[in-house]
Amino acid sequence: MMDEKDKVQNSEEKQAASNSEKSTKVEKSDTGKKTFSQTVKQVAIDYRGEFRKINWPSREDLQKKSVTVIGVSLIFAVIIFGIDSVYNGVIQFLVTLL
């Protein structure tokens, strides 16, 4: 006889199997292959499931990181502008010597 633990385990296994069948169940055409619309529908369902798993950042965290990226980009832009200006000045000086 099955004890309570086995009943719970069997119930969980049946539920897991049922859930997996629901998520992957797509009707097939008469030839046994999925139609284009069925494939698109299945892809949309899969994407929706994956998007639910994403751990989206909070608004404050996103703002802090955006400000950091913009700030660092501006600093690098100024550094590159300075280096470019120095090289341009050196090249202009060398051209005037010729």
JOJO-V317986 format. One record per residue. N is the residue number from 1. RES is the residue in one letter. PHI is phi in degrees with one decimal (999 if undefined). OMEGA is omega in radians with two decimals (NA if undefined). D_FIRST is the distance of its C-alpha to the first C-alpha in Angstrom with 1 decimal. Layout:
# JOJO-V317986
n=(N:N)
res=(RES:RES)
phi=(PHI:PHI)
omega=(OMEGA:OMEGA)
d_first=(D_FIRST:D_FIRST)
This chain:
# JOJO-V317986
n=(1:2:3:4:5:6:7:8:9:10:11:12:13:14:15:16:17:18:19:20:21:22:23:24:25:26:27:28:29:30:31:32:33:34:35:36:37:38:39:40:41:42:43:44:45:46:47:48:49:50:51:52:53:54:55:56:57:58:59:60:61:62:63:64:65:66:67:68:69:70:71:72:73:74:75:76:77:78:79:80:81:82:83:84:85:86:87:88:89:90:91:92:93:94:95:96:97:98)
res=(M:M:D:E:K:D:K:V:Q:N:S:E:E:K:Q:A:A:S:N:S:E:K:S:T:K:V:E:K:S:D:T:G:K:K:T:F:S:Q:T:V:K:Q:V:A:I:D:Y:R:G:E:F:R:K:I:N:W:P:S:R:E:D:L:Q:K:K:S:V:T:V:I:G:V:S:L:I:F:A:V:I:I:F:G:I:D:S:V:Y:N:G:V:I:Q:F:L:V:T:L:L)
phi=(999:-83.9:-87.2:-61.3:-63.0:-65.5:-63.1:-63.6:-63.9:-63.1:-63.2:-64.4:-65.1:-63.9:-65.7:-62.9:-64.8:-64.0:-64.6:-69.3:-67.2:-64.7:-74.9:-108.4:-78.2:-133.6:-67.9:-111.3:-75.7:-61.4:-82.9:93.3:-104.5:-74.5:-80.5:-61.3:-65.0:-68.7:-65.6:-62.4:-61.2:-65.4:-62.9:-62.6:-64.3:-65.0:-61.8:-60.1:-63.9:-69.1:-65.6:-70.5:-82.3:-70.2:-94.8:-73.4:-73.1:-73.6:-61.5:-64.2:-63.5:-64.4:-65.3:-61.7:-68.2:-65.8:-62.8:-62.0:-64.3:-64.3:-61.7:-64.1:-63.8:-65.0:-61.5:-64.2:-62.5:-65.1:-63.2:-65.1:-60.6:-63.2:-62.5:-62.8:-64.2:-63.8:-61.4:-62.7:-63.9:-64.6:-65.5:-62.3:-65.0:-67.0:-67.3:-69.7:-72.8:-78.6)
omega=(-3.12:3.06:-3.05:-3.13:3.12:3.12:3.13:-3.13:3.12:3.12:3.13:3.13:3.11:3.14:3.11:3.12:3.13:3.13:-3.14:3.10:-3.14:-3.07:-3.10:-3.07:3.07:-3.13:3.14:3.13:-3.10:-3.12:3.13:3.13:3.10:3.07:-3.12:-3.11:3.10:3.11:3.12:3.13:-3.13:3.10:3.12:3.11:3.14:3.11:-3.14:3.11:3.13:3.13:3.10:-3.12:-3.07:3.08:-3.07:3.13:3.09:-3.13:-3.13:3.13:3.13:3.13:3.14:-3.12:3.12:3.11:3.12:-3.12:3.14:3.13:3.14:3.11:3.11:3.11:3.11:3.12:3.13:3.13:-3.14:3.09:3.13:3.13:3.13:3.13:3.12:3.12:3.12:3.10:3.13:3.14:3.12:3.11:3.14:3.12:-3.14:3.11:-3.10:NA)
d_first=(0.0:3.8:6.4:9.8:11.4:9.6:10.2:13.8:14.3:13.5:15.7:18.4:18.4:18.9:21.6:23.3:23.4:24.8:27.4:28.5:28.9:31.0:33.3:34.0:34.0:37.5:38.7:40.6:43.7:44.3:45.1:41.8:43.5:43.4:46.6:48.7:47.8:44.1:44.6:46.7:44.1:41.4:43.7:44.5:40.8:40.3:43.5:42.4:39.1:41.0:43.6:41.0:40.1:43.7:44.7:48.0:50.7:52.0:55.5:57.1:55.7:56.8:60.3:60.7:59.7:62.0:65.0:64.4:64.4:67.5:69.3:68.6:69.7:72.9:73.6:73.1:75.3:78.1:77.9:78.0:80.9:82.8:82.3:83.3:86.4:87.4:87.1:88.9:91.7:92.0:92.1:94.8:96.8:96.6:97.7:100.7:101.8:102.0)
